[in-house]
């Protein structure tokens, strides 16, 4: 009898410590199937269109944002740099970085390259490491006489890894680092180490931003004959503002701008690149609708003052100026959109009467909120923006979301959500035109 009780207790202890592989993953019908080069995944998260998939192995880790209209997510997770058999730790998170479920899967990669010891007299430092940026990739090349294998480590915000590299027959180490989780202008840091862990070289470079192809303006559309100036906020290039900028025409107040650029809480992306991506998508939507579009800048290397931005809009004969920005807040759950219009600028008074100006801004805000699903939005008047005060046409500084809030930051970096912001603003321009035509009749 005592033996039976003892055996039963042992079984209960063993069962209590046993958790089926995937744990809570079963609730979400999750499958992670090892294949050559990575994992095939499929899972369902009801009522979630966007989720984050975080992963880590002994050699690499990263996070990517997934999107599915119905909450059914499937695809392939590449494990490019995992060179040893082991567990892959997986977490599915909300955009706000709250855990939905987690699991572990055993993964066995292809055979890792041999790692022979360095020859006698091998160099201790690499002096000719050269990086060549690409779109979600980074080329690398160097020589290290005496070494038949080295370790390459790379680090970016959304993806990290470490793997063994070997030279070609000429003794040159070279290759192209694939970083599929990286966004445009992400900083990639590459470190070369000996097999014993001594650092031999370290260098960083940003990935490229390649703009989408812009279509010709449609011959006919709801915005035919309308000229819109899009002003992507900020830029990477420094801007000379010696003596500051006059707040508005006729004002004696001089403003010394400190930049004020936002940065992503999770992605660490700069406001300037996110604003540029959204601006290109907005340009495409407006041209499809028949509008003539000019952009104040087309890349990160163009530095503009607020005066110059307003002047570009004037020279183009713009009927409206849309200034694309992203916001900051101390609240990590901030989720709202704003449209700012000038208050006491004499140019604003000439562009539209106060009531009409406000109605224009409401049309823009309404279009953006309807497309993105954001529940909170506000129109505000103010004189704090020099670029608004010097525009001679209806001008709107548009805060599309909060980069300081994890969920907003993740969404504002995703092309599907960016497209919705752009489409909403384009529909808002149609709304402004309808208001204008109503006034003219």
C-alpha positions in Angstrom: 0.0 0.0 0.0 2.8 2.4 0.9 4.5 1.6 -2.4 1.4 2.4 -4.3 0.9 5.8 -2.5 4.6 6.6 -3.1 4.2 5.8 -6.8 1.1 7.9 -7.1 2.8 10.8 -5.4 5.7 10.6 -7.8 3.3 10.5 -10.8 1.5 13.6 -9.5 4.7 15.5 -9.1 5.8 14.6 -12.6 2.5 15.6 -14.1 2.5 18.9 -12.2 5.9 19.7 -13.7 4.9 18.8 -17.2 3.7 21.6 -19.6 2.9 20.6 -23.2 5.2 22.4 -25.6 3.8 25.8 -26.4 2.0 26.3 -23.0 -0.7 28.9 -23.5 0.0 28.8 -27.3 -2.6 26.1 -27.6 -5.3 28.7 -26.8 -4.3 30.6 -30.0 -4.0 27.5 -32.2 -0.3 28.3 -32.5 2.0 26.2 -34.6 5.7 26.8 -35.1 7.2 24.2 -37.5 11.0 24.0 -38.1 12.0 24.1 -41.7 15.2 24.7 -43.6 16.3 28.3 -42.7 13.7 29.0 -40.0 10.2 28.4 -38.6 6.9 28.2 -40.4 4.3 29.8 -38.0 0.5 30.1 -37.8 -1.6 31.3 -35.0 -4.9 33.2 -34.3 -5.3 36.2 -32.0 -9.0 37.3 -32.3 -9.7 41.1 -32.4 -6.0 41.8 -33.1 -5.0 43.1 -36.5 -1.4 43.9 -35.5 0.9 41.9 -33.2 4.6 41.7 -32.6 6.6 38.4 -32.9 9.7 38.4 -30.7 12.2 35.5 -31.0 15.6 34.6 -29.6 18.1 31.8 -30.0 21.7 31.4 -28.8 22.9 33.2 -31.9 20.2 35.8 -32.8 17.2 37.7 -31.6 14.7 40.1 -33.0 11.2 41.3 -33.3 8.9 41.9 -36.3 5.4 43.4 -36.6 2.8 41.2 -38.2 -0.5 42.4 -39.7 -3.6 40.4 -40.5 -7.1 41.8 -41.2 -8.9 38.9 -39.4 -6.3 38.1 -36.7 -5.0 34.9 -38.4 -1.3 35.2 -38.7 0.9 32.9 -40.8 4.2 33.1 -42.5 7.9 32.2 -42.3 10.3 33.4 -39.6 13.9 33.2 -41.0 16.6 32.2 -38.6 19.5 33.2 -40.8 22.2 33.3 -38.2 21.4 30.4 -35.9 24.3 27.9 -36.3 23.7 25.5 -33.4 20.8 23.3 -32.4 18.8 24.6 -29.5 15.6 26.1 -28.3 13.9 29.1 -30.0 12.1 31.3 -27.5 9.0 32.9 -29.0 6.7 35.6 -27.7 3.7 37.1 -29.3 3.0 40.6 -28.0 0.5 43.4 -28.5 1.9 46.6 -30.2 2.0 48.0 -26.7 4.4 45.2 -25.8 2.1 43.3 -23.5 2.5 39.5 -23.7 -0.3 37.5 -25.5 1.5 34.1 -25.3 4.9 32.5 -25.4 6.4 29.1 -26.3 9.7 27.4 -27.2 10.5 25.2 -30.2 13.6 23.1 -30.9 15.4 24.1 -34.0 18.2 22.4 -35.8 20.0 24.5 -38.5 22.2 23.4 -41.3 25.7 22.4 -40.5 27.7 25.3 -39.2 31.0 26.3 -40.9 34.2 25.0 -39.4 35.9 27.3 -37.0 39.7 26.5 -37.2 42.2 28.2 -34.9 44.0 31.3 -36.2 47.5 30.8 -37.7 50.6 31.9 -36.0 51.2 35.7 -36.4 47.6 36.5 -37.2 46.7 40.2 -37.0 45.0 41.5 -33.9 43.1 44.4 -35.5 41.2 45.0 -38.7 41.8 48.3 -40.4 40.0 48.1 -43.7 36.4 47.1 -42.6 34.0 48.7 -45.2 30.2 48.7 -44.9 27.9 49.2 -47.9 24.3 50.1 -46.9 21.3 48.6 -48.7 17.6 48.2 -48.1 17.2 45.9 -45.1 20.8 44.8 -45.6 24.4 45.8 -45.1 27.4 44.7 -47.2 30.7 44.1 -45.4 34.2 43.4 -46.5 37.7 43.3 -44.9 40.9 41.4 -44.7 42.5 39.8 -41.6 45.7 38.0 -42.5 46.3 34.8 -40.5 42.7 34.2 -39.6 40.8 31.3 -41.2 37.6 32.1 -39.3 36.2 35.0 -37.2 33.0 36.0 -35.5 30.7 38.7 -36.9 28.3 40.3 -34.5 25.6 42.8 -35.6 23.2 44.9 -33.6 20.2 47.0 -34.5 17.1 47.9 -32.6 14.9 45.2 -34.0 17.4 42.5 -34.8 20.7 41.2 -33.3 22.9 38.2 -34.2 26.3 36.6 -34.1 27.8 34.0 -36.5 31.1 32.5 -37.8 32.5 33.8 -41.0 35.3 32.5 -43.2 37.4 34.1 -46.0 37.4 33.3 -49.7 40.4 31.8 -51.5 42.0 35.2 -51.7 41.8 35.7 -47.9 39.0 38.3 -48.1 36.1 38.2 -45.7 33.0 39.6 -47.3 29.2 39.2 -47.5 25.9 40.8 -47.2 24.2 41.0 -43.9 20.4 40.4 -44.2 18.4 42.3 -41.6 14.7 41.8 -42.7 13.4 43.3 -39.4 15.2 46.6 -40.1 13.4 49.7 -41.2 14.7 52.5 -43.5 17.6 54.4 -41.9 18.0 51.9 -39.1 21.5 52.0 -37.6 23.3 48.7 -38.0 26.5 48.2 -35.9 28.9 45.5 -37.0 31.6 44.1 -34.7 34.4 41.7 -35.8 35.8 39.5 -33.1 38.4 36.7 -33.0 37.2 33.3 -32.1 38.5 33.9 -28.6 36.3 37.0 -28.2 38.8 39.8 -28.8 37.4 42.8 -30.6 39.2 43.5 -33.9 36.9 46.1 -35.6 33.6 47.9 -35.0 31.7 50.2 -37.4 28.1 51.4 -37.8 26.1 52.5 -40.8 22.4 53.2 -41.5 20.3 51.2 -44.0 19.0 53.0 -47.1 15.7 54.7 -47.7 14.6 54.1 -51.2 11.4 56.0 -51.9 8.5 54.4 -53.7 7.9 55.2 -57.3 5.6 58.1 -57.7 2.8 57.9 -60.3 1.9 60.6 -62.7 -1.0 62.8 -61.7 -4.3 61.3 -62.8 -5.9 63.1 -65.7 -9.2 63.3 -63.9 -10.3 62.9 -60.3 -12.0 64.6 -57.4 -8.9 66.8 -56.8 -8.2 67.8 -60.5 -6.8 71.3 -60.5 -5.9 71.3 -56.8 -2.2 71.9 -55.8 -1.0 70.5 -52.6 2.3 71.0 -50.9 3.4 68.2 -48.6 6.0 69.1 -46.0 7.6 66.1 -44.3 8.6 67.3 -40.8 12.3 67.7 -39.8 15.3 66.1 -41.6 18.5 64.3 -40.7 20.7 67.1 -42.3 21.6 70.0 -40.0 20.0 73.4 -40.8 21.7 76.7 -40.3 19.4 79.1 -38.4 21.8 81.9 -37.5 19.9 84.7 -35.8 16.8 82.6 -35.3 13.5 82.9 -37.2 10.9 85.6 -37.0 7.8 84.1 -35.4 5.4 85.6 -38.0 5.2 88.5 -40.4 5.2 91.8 -38.4 6.3 90.1 -35.1 9.4 91.3 -33.2 9.7 87.9 -31.6 12.6 85.7 -32.7 12.4 82.0 -32.3 15.5 79.8 -31.9 14.5 76.3 -32.9 16.0 73.3 -31.0 14.7 70.8 -33.4 12.2 69.0 -31.2 12.2 65.8 -33.3 10.4 62.8 -31.9 11.9 59.3 -31.6 10.3 55.9 -31.4 9.9 54.4 -27.9 10.5 50.8 -29.2 11.9 51.2 -32.7 14.1 54.3 -31.9 13.2 55.5 -35.4 13.5 59.2 -36.0 10.4 61.3 -36.7 12.0 62.6 -39.9 12.1 59.2 -41.7 8.6 58.2 -40.5 7.2 61.5 -41.7 9.0 61.1 -45.1 7.5 57.6 -45.6 4.0 58.8 -44.8 4.5 61.9 -47.1 5.4 59.7 -50.1 2.3 57.6 -49.6 0.2 60.7 -49.2 1.7 62.1 -52.5 0.7 58.8 -54.3 -2.9 59.0 -53.0 -3.3 62.6 -53.9 -1.9 62.1 -57.4 -4.3 59.2 -57.9 -7.1 61.7 -57.1 -5.9 64.2 -59.7 -4.0 66.6 -57.4 -0.8 68.3 -58.4 1.7 67.6 -55.6 5.0 69.1 -54.6 7.1 67.9 -51.6 9.4 70.2 -49.7 12.0 67.5 -49.3 12.4 64.0 -50.9 15.2 62.6 -48.7 16.8 62.9 -45.3 19.8 64.8 -46.6 17.9 68.0 -47.5 18.0 70.6 -44.8 15.3 73.3 -44.8 14.4 76.2 -42.5 10.7 76.9 -41.8 11.0 80.0 -44.1 12.2 77.8 -46.9 9.4 75.2 -46.4 6.7 77.9 -46.6 8.4 79.5 -49.6 8.4 76.2 -51.6 4.6 75.9 -51.0 4.1 79.5 -52.2 6.3 79.1 -55.3 4.3 76.0 -56.3 1.1 77.9 -56.1 -0.2 75.4 -53.5 -3.8 75.7 -52.4 -3.1 73.8 -49.2 0.1 72.9 -47.3 0.1 69.7 -45.2 2.9 69.4 -42.7 3.4 65.8 -41.6 4.7 65.2 -38.1 4.7 62.6 -35.3 4.2 63.5 -31.6 5.7 62.9 -28.2 4.2 62.6 -24.7 5.1 61.4 -21.3 2.2 59.0 -21.3 3.0 55.6 -22.7 -0.6 55.0 -23.6 -1.1 58.2 -25.6 -3.2 57.6 -28.7 -4.5 60.7 -30.4 -4.2 62.8 -33.6 -4.0 66.6 -33.8 -4.2 69.2 -36.5 -2.7 72.6 -35.7 -3.7 75.8 -37.6 -2.3 79.3 -37.2 -4.0 81.8 -35.0 -2.9 85.4 -35.3 -0.7 85.3 -38.4 -1.7 88.0 -40.9 -1.1 85.4 -43.7 -3.6 83.1 -42.1 -6.3 85.8 -42.1 -5.8 86.3 -45.8 -5.9 82.5 -46.5 -9.3 81.8 -45.0 -11.7 83.2 -42.4 -11.4 81.6 -39.0 -14.5 79.5 -39.2 -13.6 78.1 -42.6 -10.0 77.4 -41.5 -11.4 75.4 -38.6 -13.7 73.5 -40.8 -10.8 72.6 -43.2 -8.8 71.3 -40.2 -11.8 69.3 -39.0 -12.2 67.7 -42.4 -8.5 66.6 -42.4 -8.7 65.2 -38.9 -12.0 63.4 -39.6 -10.6 61.7 -42.7 -7.4 60.6 -40.8 -9.3 59.3 -37.8 -11.9 57.4 -39.9 -9.2 55.5 -41.8 -6.9 54.7 -38.8 -9.6 54.0 -36.2 -8.1 56.4 -33.7 -10.8 57.5 -31.3 -9.3 60.8 -30.0 -8.5 63.8 -32.1 -8.3 67.6 -31.8 -8.0 70.8 -33.8 -6.0 73.5 -32.2 -5.1 77.1 -33.0 -1.7 78.4 -32.0 1.2 80.7 -33.0 4.0 78.4 -31.9 4.9 77.0 -35.3 6.9 79.3 -37.5 6.3 77.2 -40.6 2.5 77.6 -40.1 2.7 81.4 -39.6 4.7 82.1 -42.8 2.5 80.0 -45.1 0.3 82.1 -47.4 -2.3 79.4 -48.0 -4.3 77.2 -45.6 -1.6 75.3 -43.7 -2.0 72.4 -41.3 0.6 70.8 -39.0 -0.6 67.3 -38.6 0.5 65.1 -35.6 -0.3 61.6 -37.0 0.4 59.8 -33.7 2.7 59.5 -30.7 6.2 57.9 -31.3 6.7 58.0 -27.5 3.9 55.4 -27.0 5.0 51.8 -27.8 1.7 50.9 -29.6 1.7 54.1 -31.7 5.4 53.7 -32.5 5.0 50.2 -33.8 2.0 51.1 -35.9 3.5 54.2 -37.4 6.4 52.2 -38.6 4.2 49.7 -40.4 3.4 50.4 -44.1 -0.2 49.2 -43.8 -1.0 51.7 -41.0 1.0 54.5 -42.8 -1.1 53.9 -45.9 -4.2 54.4 -43.8 -2.9 57.7 -42.5 -2.1 58.8 -46.0 -5.5 57.8 -47.4 -7.3 59.5 -44.6 -5.5 62.8 -45.2 -6.2 62.5 -48.9 -9.9 62.1 -48.2 -9.6 65.0 -45.9 -8.3 67.2 -48.8 -11.4 66.1 -50.7 -13.5 67.3 -47.7 -11.7 70.7 -47.7 -12.5 71.1 -51.4 -16.2 70.3 -50.8 -16.3 73.0 -48.1 -14.6 75.5 -50.5 -17.0 74.7 -53.3 -20.0 75.1 -50.9 -18.8 78.6 -50.0 -18.3 79.6 -53.6 -21.9 78.7 -54.4 
